[in-house]
Amino acid sequence: LALNPWDVILCISGTIISCENAIVVLVIFYSPAFRAPMFLLIGSLATADLLAGLGLILHFAFVYLIPSEAVSLLTVALLVTSFTASVSSLLTITIDRYLSLCNALTYSSERTVTRTHIMLVLSWGASLCQGLLPVLGWNCLREPSSCSIIKPLTRSHLTLLSVSLLAVLAAMFQLYVHICRIVCRHAQQIAVQRHFLGSSPDVSSRKGIATLAVILGTLVSCWLPLAVYGLLGDPSDPALYTYATLLAATSSSVLNPVIYAFRNQEMQRVLWAVCCGCCSSAPPFRSRSPSDV
């Protein structure tokens, strides 16, 4: 096959995604301090994005080095599973943030750990089911007329994925709106109790709203184009449209470690200690806030 520059870009993106998220997975796995529920969810997100990056690399290698229908189905299954798990993990992180604010006094209980494990099992179970569908026969290899803009996914399968993605984005938007209201209300209550000037809670509120805008802006700009084009696109459209929306979706896995892991102060301390070669001398610590990430 002639080398497609878009495939090269996606492969490079997969390499960057794999390197970033491998760091996050290793730090969480080997650091006993990162055993809190929120870090389990971040680890789930990093694992999903790591698999997505590896899937992009393998897809490029198998398409141009070992072209095979069976291998193509396996790589597509890996990509669908990993990207679906990535979006599902983002939803579980949002739910965890919301519940940590609503139930701050009981968040550190055993019930939170159990709830986290249940959310992880459900999200990865649903993602695995979505990824196995092409392997189990729901593909367009035998019926090209049923192909979607992303081969070998059928139009009905891609429609299901797009609708599910839009539903997740809508749910996350609602949850973050509620989170923003809770944060603003808490800031106002603290200001009243401490007799702060009226401008102080506004500063805190603006900072929270700015963080919210970054998270939601990243989600919408990365995933909404693919969800909409998956519903409205036609296989006869130029392949440029498909590659552009796929590249936007993969950029989410590039940004996720920055937004959800590297911004965390505890994670920064461990990474800095590793870079300085003094990991063994780093003092133990515990996460201060479940919504700090």
C-alpha positions as CSV (number, residue, x, y, z in Angstrom):
1,L,0.0,0.0,0.0
2,A,1.0,3.6,-0.6
3,L,2.0,5.3,2.6
4,N,-0.8,7.6,3.8
5,P,0.5,10.7,5.7
6,W,-2.6,10.6,7.9
7,D,-1.8,7.1,9.0
8,V,1.7,8.2,9.8
9,I,0.4,11.1,11.9
10,L,-2.0,8.8,13.8
11,C,0.9,6.4,14.4
12,I,3.0,9.2,15.8
13,S,0.1,10.3,18.0
14,G,-0.1,6.7,19.2
15,T,3.6,6.7,20.2
16,I,3.1,10.0,22.1
17,I,0.0,8.6,23.8
18,S,1.7,5.4,24.8
19,C,4.8,7.2,26.3
20,E,2.7,9.7,28.3
21,N,0.2,7.2,29.7
22,A,2.9,4.5,30.4
23,I,4.5,7.0,32.8
24,V,1.2,7.5,34.6
25,V,0.5,3.8,34.8
26,L,3.9,3.0,36.1
27,V,3.9,5.8,38.7
28,I,0.4,4.7,40.0
29,F,1.2,1.0,40.0
30,Y,4.6,1.2,41.8
31,S,3.7,4.0,44.3
32,P,1.8,2.8,47.4
33,A,0.6,6.3,48.0
34,F,-1.6,6.2,44.9
35,R,-4.1,3.7,46.2
36,A,-7.0,6.1,46.8
37,P,-10.1,5.6,44.7
38,M,-9.5,8.7,42.6
39,F,-6.1,7.4,41.5
40,L,-7.6,4.0,40.6
41,L,-9.9,5.9,38.2
42,I,-7.0,7.9,36.8
43,G,-5.1,4.7,36.4
44,S,-8.0,3.2,34.5
45,L,-8.0,6.2,32.2
46,A,-4.3,6.0,31.7
47,T,-4.5,2.3,31.0
48,A,-7.3,2.8,28.4
49,D,-5.3,5.6,26.7
50,L,-2.2,3.5,26.7
51,L,-4.0,0.6,25.0
52,A,-5.4,3.1,22.5
53,G,-1.9,4.4,21.7
54,L,-0.6,0.8,21.3
55,G,-3.6,0.1,19.1
56,L,-2.8,3.0,16.8
57,I,0.8,1.7,16.4
58,L,-0.2,-1.9,15.8
59,H,-2.9,-0.8,13.3
60,F,-0.3,1.1,11.3
61,A,2.2,-1.8,11.5
62,F,-0.3,-4.5,10.5
63,V,-1.9,-2.4,7.7
64,Y,1.4,-1.7,5.9
65,L,3.5,-4.7,7.0
66,I,1.1,-7.7,7.5
67,P,-2.2,-6.9,5.8
68,S,-4.9,-9.3,7.0
69,E,-8.6,-9.2,7.6
70,A,-8.3,-11.1,10.9
71,V,-5.6,-8.9,12.2
72,S,-7.5,-5.8,11.1
73,L,-10.5,-6.9,13.1
74,L,-8.4,-7.5,16.2
75,T,-6.7,-4.1,16.0
76,V,-10.0,-2.3,15.4
77,A,-11.5,-4.2,18.4
78,L,-8.6,-3.0,20.5
79,L,-9.1,0.6,19.4
80,V,-12.9,0.5,20.0
81,T,-12.4,-1.1,23.4
82,S,-9.7,1.3,24.5
83,F,-11.3,4.5,23.3
84,T,-14.6,3.5,24.7
85,A,-12.9,2.7,28.0
86,S,-11.2,6.0,27.9
87,V,-14.5,7.9,27.6
88,S,-16.1,5.7,30.2
89,S,-13.2,6.4,32.6
90,L,-13.7,10.1,32.1
91,L,-17.3,9.6,33.1
92,T,-16.4,7.7,36.2
93,I,-13.9,10.4,37.2
94,T,-16.6,13.0,36.8
95,I,-19.1,10.9,38.9
96,D,-16.4,10.4,41.6
97,R,-15.7,14.2,41.7
98,Y,-19.4,14.9,42.0
99,L,-19.9,12.4,44.8
100,S,-16.8,13.5,46.7
101,L,-18.3,17.0,46.9
102,C,-21.8,15.9,47.8
103,N,-20.6,13.3,50.4
104,A,-17.3,14.9,51.6
105,L,-17.6,13.5,55.1
106,T,-18.1,9.9,54.0
107,Y,-16.0,9.9,50.9
108,S,-13.0,8.1,52.6
109,S,-15.2,5.2,53.7
110,E,-15.0,1.6,52.4
111,R,-18.2,2.3,50.5
112,T,-16.3,4.6,48.2
113,V,-13.7,1.9,47.4
114,T,-16.5,-0.6,46.6
115,R,-18.3,1.9,44.4
116,T,-15.1,2.7,42.5
117,H,-14.5,-1.0,41.8
118,I,-18.1,-1.4,40.6
119,M,-17.8,1.6,38.2
120,L,-14.5,0.2,36.9
121,V,-16.0,-3.2,36.2
122,L,-19.1,-1.8,34.5
123,S,-17.1,0.7,32.3
124,W,-14.5,-1.9,31.2
125,G,-17.2,-4.6,30.7
126,A,-19.3,-2.3,28.5
127,S,-16.1,-1.2,26.6
128,L,-15.1,-4.8,26.0
129,C,-18.5,-5.7,24.7
130,Q,-18.4,-2.9,22.2
131,G,-14.9,-3.9,21.1
132,L,-15.7,-7.5,20.6
133,L,-18.7,-6.9,18.3
134,P,-16.6,-6.5,15.1
135,V,-14.7,-9.7,15.9
136,L,-17.9,-11.6,16.6
137,G,-19.3,-10.8,13.2
138,W,-20.7,-7.2,13.3
139,N,-18.5,-5.9,10.6
140,C,-18.7,-5.0,6.9
141,L,-16.0,-7.2,5.5
142,R,-18.5,-9.4,3.7
143,E,-20.9,-6.7,2.9
144,P,-19.1,-3.5,1.8
145,S,-22.3,-1.6,1.2
146,S,-22.9,-1.6,5.0
147,C,-19.6,0.0,5.8
148,S,-19.4,3.2,7.8
149,I,-16.9,6.0,7.5
150,I,-14.6,3.9,9.7
151,K,-14.0,0.4,8.1
152,P,-14.7,-2.3,9.0
153,L,-17.3,-0.9,11.4
154,T,-20.9,-1.1,10.1
155,R,-23.1,2.0,10.0
156,S,-25.3,0.7,12.7
157,H,-22.4,-0.1,15.0
158,L,-20.8,3.3,14.5
159,T,-24.3,4.9,15.1
160,L,-24.5,3.0,18.4
161,L,-21.0,4.2,19.4
162,S,-21.8,7.8,18.4
163,V,-25.1,7.9,20.3
164,S,-23.4,6.4,23.4
165,L,-20.6,9.0,23.1
166,L,-23.1,11.9,22.9
167,A,-25.0,10.5,25.9
168,V,-21.8,10.3,27.9
169,L,-20.8,13.9,26.9
170,A,-24.3,15.1,27.9
171,A,-24.1,13.3,31.3
172,M,-20.6,14.8,32.0
173,F,-21.8,18.3,31.1
174,Q,-24.7,18.0,33.6
175,L,-22.4,16.7,36.3
176,Y,-19.8,19.4,35.8
177,V,-22.5,22.1,35.9
178,H,-23.6,20.7,39.3
179,I,-20.0,20.6,40.5
180,C,-19.5,24.2,39.5
181,R,-22.6,25.2,41.4
182,I,-21.5,23.3,44.5
183,V,-18.0,24.8,44.4
184,C,-19.4,28.3,44.0
185,R,-21.8,27.8,46.9
186,H,-19.1,26.5,49.1
187,A,-16.9,29.4,48.3
188,Q,-19.7,31.8,49.1
189,Q,-20.3,30.1,52.5
190,I,-16.7,30.2,53.4
191,A,-16.5,33.9,52.5
192,V,-19.5,34.7,54.7
193,Q,-18.2,32.7,57.6
194,R,-14.7,34.3,57.6
195,H,-16.1,37.7,56.7
196,F,-14.1,37.9,53.6
197,L,-14.6,40.8,51.1
198,G,-17.0,40.1,48.4
199,S,-14.3,39.8,45.8
200,S,-12.6,36.8,47.4
201,P,-15.2,34.1,46.6
202,D,-15.4,35.6,43.1
203,V,-11.7,34.8,42.5
204,S,-12.2,31.2,43.8
205,S,-15.3,30.8,41.7
206,R,-13.6,32.1,38.6
207,K,-10.7,29.7,39.1
208,G,-13.1,26.7,39.4
209,I,-15.1,27.9,36.4
210,A,-11.8,28.2,34.3
211,T,-10.9,24.6,35.2
212,L,-14.3,23.5,34.3
213,A,-14.1,25.3,31.0
214,V,-10.8,23.6,30.1
215,I,-12.1,20.1,30.9
216,L,-15.4,20.6,29.0
217,G,-13.8,22.4,26.1
218,T,-11.3,19.6,25.7
219,L,-14.1,17.0,25.7
220,V,-16.2,18.8,23.2
221,S,-13.5,19.7,20.8
222,C,-12.0,16.2,20.8
223,W,-15.0,13.9,20.8
224,L,-18.0,15.9,19.4
225,P,-16.7,16.1,15.8
226,L,-16.3,12.3,15.7
227,A,-19.7,11.7,17.3
228,V,-21.5,14.0,14.9
229,Y,-19.7,12.9,11.8
230,G,-20.2,9.2,12.8
231,L,-24.0,9.9,12.6
232,L,-24.1,12.2,9.6
233,G,-21.0,11.1,7.5
234,D,-21.2,8.9,4.4
235,P,-18.5,6.5,3.2
236,S,-18.4,8.3,-0.1
237,D,-17.2,11.5,1.6
238,P,-13.5,12.4,1.3
239,A,-11.3,10.3,3.7
240,L,-9.9,13.6,4.9
241,Y,-13.0,14.2,7.0
242,T,-12.7,10.9,8.7
243,Y,-9.0,11.3,9.5
244,A,-9.5,14.8,10.8
245,T,-12.2,13.6,13.3
246,L,-10.1,10.6,14.3
247,L,-7.1,12.8,14.9
248,A,-9.2,15.1,17.1
249,A,-10.4,12.1,19.1
250,T,-6.9,10.7,19.6
251,S,-5.8,14.2,20.9
252,S,-8.0,13.5,23.9
253,S,-5.7,10.7,24.9
254,V,-2.7,13.0,24.5
255,L,-4.3,15.7,26.8
256,N,-5.8,13.4,29.4
257,P,-2.5,12.7,31.3
258,V,-1.9,16.5,31.4
259,I,-5.3,17.3,32.7
260,Y,-6.0,14.5,35.1
261,A,-2.5,13.3,36.2
262,F,0.4,15.7,35.7
263,R,-1.5,18.6,37.2
264,N,-1.8,16.7,40.5
265,Q,0.7,17.9,43.0
266,E,1.4,14.5,44.5
267,M,2.0,13.1,41.0
268,Q,4.4,16.0,40.3
269,R,6.3,15.3,43.5
270,V,6.9,11.6,42.5
271,L,7.8,12.4,38.9
272,W,10.2,15.1,40.1
273,A,11.8,12.7,42.6
274,V,12.2,10.1,39.9
275,C,13.8,12.6,37.5
276,C,16.2,13.7,40.3
277,G,17.1,10.1,41.1
278,C,16.0,10.4,44.7
279,C,12.7,8.5,44.7
280,S,13.7,6.5,47.8
281,S,14.1,9.6,49.8
282,A,10.8,11.1,48.9
283,P,8.6,11.4,52.1
284,P,5.4,9.5,52.2
285,F,2.2,11.5,51.5
286,R,-1.5,11.1,51.2
287,S,-3.9,12.7,48.8
288,R,-5.4,15.8,50.3
289,S,-8.5,16.1,48.3
290,P,-10.5,13.6,46.1
291,S,-11.4,16.4,43.7
292,D,-7.8,17.8,43.4
293,V,-7.2,16.2,40.1
